[in-house]
Amino acid sequence: MGIRKEFEKLPEIANLISESDAYFADESIYFCDNDFACGYLNGAWYVFQEQQKKIDAIKSKLSDIYDASDED
């Protein structure tokens, strides 16, 4: 499952998308009629991506540690 699908499954995000008829476009931002909803969604999406980068970096480091321990 892609990262955006995970984001859109969050209850608060799913409700906001549904209530504001938001849609994802240009592979980077959400559009909708409500300026507040769009600002909230796009801000939350940015933060979610940044947190995912940190998680991915930690997973990579853990993988490197496990790979190094297998060599011993």
Buried (B, 14 or more C-beta within 10 A) or exposed (E): EEBBEEBBEEEEBEEBBEEBEBEBEEEEEBBBEBEEBBEBBBEBBEEBEEEEEEEEEEEEEEEEEEEEEEEE
